[in-house]
Amino acid sequence: MSFREKYSRIARHYETLEKPLDRFFCPLRKRAVSFVAGRTLEVGVGVGKTLRYYPKDVELCGIDAVPEALEIAREKARKLNLNACFEVADVEKLPFPDNSFDTVLSSFVFCTVPSPEKGMKEILRVLKPGGRAVFLEHTKSDSVLLNYLFLLPLKLPLRLLLDDDPLRETHKLVSKHFEIEREERYYRGIVRLIVARKPAESKTFKAPSP
């Protein structure tokens, strides 16, 4: 079963399934959104768990590969009266011109992206020079013991159920392509909030061919 099929099947139940984690993740989502400004792209917006934290003056575009999830996000944005649009799209092949956005936000997305390098280059491409990228991501812990006792046993079931890799080092990939402004570690580095900038003079990657 593909990633899209897996998430399509659980889209309507996603918030119920994740509710036990809300007390941990909702404050972090709110903090991540506090760094956005201007024309903003949220990749992997899903069912819109971040939407209630956006200020009304942000021009938001949300993309996700799962249409069923975007239906829920659209309804939330309508009720919140947000200036937002939504589009079915893949972070590895974003349907936007170069230098389109002031901010790009990714919230618990890169643990499931098949090719993180492609996704990162696409975010870099659509950001304006000097634009901000905000990543709230599951990552490999700073603790070897925690990785061995907790994350490693979860890797296979999460991979089978959700195509999720809890041992990815997304923070290292971000630092490869962006200038890091700040990095905040939570739960011994299992979750990281990274705020970064696209260099003012940056090599622009060409959009993938259709």
N, C-alpha and C positions, 0 to 999 in steps of 0.2 A: 504494500500500500504506500502511495506517495505521501510526501509531506502535506501537500494540499488536501488530499483526501482525508488524512488523519485529523487535520485541524477543522475541516469542513464538518466532520461528524460530531465534533465536540464544541463547535462555536456557540451554540445556544446554551450550553451548560458550562462554558469556560469560567464565568465569574463565580458560579457556585463551587466548582472544583478548586478554584484558587482562593476562595474566601478564607480558609485557615491561615493563608500567608499574607492577607491584607494588612494585618497589624505591623508586619515587618516591611512590606514593599510599598504600601501607599505613601508613607512619609518620604520614602526615597524617590518615588515618582514625582511627588510634589516638589521636592528639592531640585530634581533634574529639570523640570519645566521652568523653574524660577530663573534659569540661565538663558531661556530663549527670548528672541526679540525679532521684530520685523517679519519679513516673509519667511515662513518656517515650513520645512518638510519634516514630517514624522514618518520614518520608515518602519514597517511592521506595526502599524497602529493597532491592528487587531480589532477587538471589540471596544476600544476606546477607553482603556483604563486610566489614561492620563488626561482625558479631555476636560474634566472638571477643574483642573488646575491652570488651564490656559487663561491669560488675560484677554479681555475682549478686543484689545487693539492689535492683537497678533493676526496676521493673515496666514491661515493654516492650510496646508495640503497634507492629507494622510494617505499613505499607500499601504496595501497589503495584498498578499497573493491569494487570500481566501475571501471570495465574495460574500459568503454568509456572515463572516465577521464584520465586514464593512457595512452591511445592512444595519447591524446593531450600532456601530459607531456613528453612522449618519443620523440615526434617530436620537442618539444622545446629544450630538452637536446641535440638532434642531431644537431640542428642549433647552439647551444651555444658551441658545441664541449666539452661537459662535460664527465667526466669519471663516467658514471651513468648506473645503471640497475634498472628495475622496475618489480614489482611482485604484482599480485592480492593477497591480504592477509588482515587479520583483526588484529587490534592492540590487541584484546583480545586473539589472538592465533597466535603469530608470528612464522613463519616457519624458525627460526634460532636457532643455538645452543646457550647454555649459554655463556656469556662473549665474544660476537662476535664483539661489536662495541665500538669505542672510544667516539662517541657522538650519542645521539638520539635527534632529533628535532620534536616537535609537534606544528603545527601552526593552531590555531582555529579548534581543533579536539575534545577535551574532552567535549565540550558542546553538542556533538552528540553521544558520545560513550554510548551504552546501559548499560554497567557495567564498570564505571570508575575505580573501584578498581582492576578488572581483568586486564584492560589495563595498569594501573600503575605498577602492579606486573610484567607484561610481559616486559615492558621497563626496569625495574630494572634487570630482569633476563638476557636480551641480552646485557646489558651494561657490559663492563669490570670493574673490581674493580677500583675505582677511576675515572671512566668514567663520562662524563658530560651529563646531560639532560637539554635541553632547551625547555621551554614551553611558547608559546605566546597564551594566551587564553582569551576568554570571561569569565568574572566572575561576581559574585554578587558584587555590588558596596559597597564602604565604607559608602555611604550616604543612610540612611534609607529612606529619602524622595525621592531620585532618584530611589531606588528600587521600591517604592510604586507607584510613578507617571509615571515611564517610563518602567522599566523592567517587572514588574508584568503584566501590560496590554499586553505586547508583548509575554508573556510566552505561552499562548494558541495558537495564530496563528503561532508562530514559531515552536511549537511542532507539529501542524497539517501539516504544509507545509514542514518542514525540519528536524523534530525530534530534534530540537535545544532547549536546556534549558538555558536561559540567566541568571538564578539565581544559577548556580552551584558554589560551592566554591572549585574549582580545586586547588587553591593555598594551601588550608589546606591539601588536599590529597597529594600533592607533598611534603609538609613538614613532613608528616607522614612517608614517605619512603626514602627521600633523605636528604642530608645535603645542606641547602640553601646557595648559595654564594652571590646572590643578587636578589632583587625583585624590579621591577620598575612598578609603577602604572600610568595608563593613563586614562584620562576622569573619574576621581573620582573612579578609581578602576574597571570600566567596562571592561577594558582590562589590563592584567598584563603580564609582561615579567619576567619569573622566570628562573634563571640559578642555577643549582643544581649539586651535585656530588653523585654518588653511593659511599657509604662508602667503604674504602679500604678492610675492612673485613665485608662482608655483607652476610646475609643469602640468599642463592640462591633458588628461587622458581622453582619447577620442571615445565617443559613444559607441557601444557595440553595434555591429551591423544588424539590421532587422532580419 
